[in-house]
Amino acid sequence: MATKFYSGNASSGKVMDGYVFTFEAVDITSGSWYGVYKTDDTSEQAALDKLVSKGQVSSLTKQQYDDCTKKKLERQSLSPQLKGVSEQQVVDRAEDQTPKQSIEDEDDVLEVKQVAKPKSRKSKKK
């Protein structure tokens, strides 16, 4: 049978007819991961078509699926750009920083005692 393509929430798996479908995360939409799934198994397609009819997942065309996976690859290939600073300058700065010293002597630690909240004096209404 031909391959079919689907989209759904990639944060949680969808369960139908004994299958658990985990969508490949490709993008964030409205604070949730949007994912895609492709299959050529007829029994998986039947279960996914049931989820489509319930509105839990959507059916995609091959072009839509390819566009989504292309976006994922573009997102993964992005690297942070440092404007006006070379990589060597970043490395030099990182090496120049000394790690914070840890407290080894207990006498250097301040003792904190629990203090009761002061009672407020309520003024009588006149």
C-alpha positions in Angstrom: 0.0 0.0 0.0 1.1 3.6 -0.5 2.7 5.6 2.3 0.5 8.0 4.2 1.5 11.0 6.2 0.0 12.4 9.5 0.6 15.2 11.9 -0.2 15.6 15.6 1.0 16.6 19.0 4.6 15.2 19.5 4.6 15.8 23.2 2.4 12.8 23.9 1.8 9.5 22.1 -1.6 8.7 20.6 -3.1 5.3 21.3 -5.5 3.5 18.9 -6.2 -0.2 18.2 -3.2 -1.4 20.2 -0.7 1.0 18.6 1.0 3.9 20.3 1.9 6.5 17.7 4.8 8.9 18.6 5.1 11.8 16.2 8.5 13.1 15.2 8.8 16.6 16.7 9.4 19.2 14.0 8.2 22.6 15.3 6.6 24.4 18.2 3.1 25.7 17.7 1.1 27.4 20.4 3.5 26.1 23.1 3.2 22.5 22.0 5.5 20.4 19.8 4.0 19.7 16.4 5.0 16.4 14.9 4.8 14.2 11.8 4.5 10.5 11.2 4.7 8.4 8.1 3.7 4.8 7.6 3.1 2.3 4.8 1.6 -0.4 7.2 -2.1 -0.8 6.4 -3.2 -1.6 9.9 -1.3 1.5 11.3 -3.0 3.6 8.6 -6.4 2.3 9.6 -5.8 3.2 13.2 -4.4 6.6 12.3 -7.4 7.2 10.0 -9.7 6.6 13.1 -7.7 9.2 15.0 -8.1 11.6 12.0 -11.9 11.1 12.1 -11.9 11.8 15.9 -9.9 15.0 15.2 -6.9 14.0 17.3 -4.4 14.0 14.3 -4.4 15.4 10.8 -3.7 13.8 7.5 -0.9 15.4 5.4 0.2 15.2 1.8 3.8 14.1 0.9 4.7 17.7 0.1 3.4 19.0 3.5 5.4 16.2 5.2 8.6 17.0 3.3 8.1 20.7 4.1 7.8 19.9 7.8 10.9 17.7 7.9 12.8 20.3 5.9 12.0 22.9 8.6 13.2 20.6 11.3 16.6 20.1 9.5 16.9 23.9 9.0 16.2 24.4 12.7 18.9 21.9 13.7 21.5 23.5 11.4 21.1 26.9 13.0 24.0 27.9 15.2 24.2 30.9 17.4 25.7 33.9 15.7 28.1 36.1 17.7 28.0 39.7 16.4 31.2 41.6 16.7 33.0 38.9 18.7 35.2 36.2 17.3 35.1 32.6 18.6 38.7 33.0 19.8 37.6 36.0 21.9 34.9 33.9 23.5 37.3 31.1 24.3 39.8 33.6 25.8 37.2 35.1 28.0 36.0 31.8 29.2 39.5 30.7 30.1 40.2 34.0 32.0 37.3 33.5 34.3 38.3 31.8 37.5 35.8 29.4 39.2 34.0 30.6 42.3 35.8 29.6 45.5 33.9 27.3 47.7 33.6 27.8 51.4 35.8 25.3 53.2 36.0 26.7 56.7 32.7 26.5 58.8 33.8 29.6 60.8 33.4 31.7 57.6 29.7 30.8 57.3 27.2 33.2 58.9 24.7 31.8 61.2 21.1 32.6 60.5 18.5 32.4 63.2 14.7 32.4 62.6 13.3 35.7 63.7 9.6 36.1 64.5 7.7 38.7 62.6 7.1 41.8 64.6 3.6 42.2 65.9 1.9 45.2 64.5 0.0 47.5 66.7 -3.5 47.9 65.5 -4.9 51.4 66.1 -8.4 51.6 67.3 -10.8 53.2 65.0 -12.4 56.4 66.3 
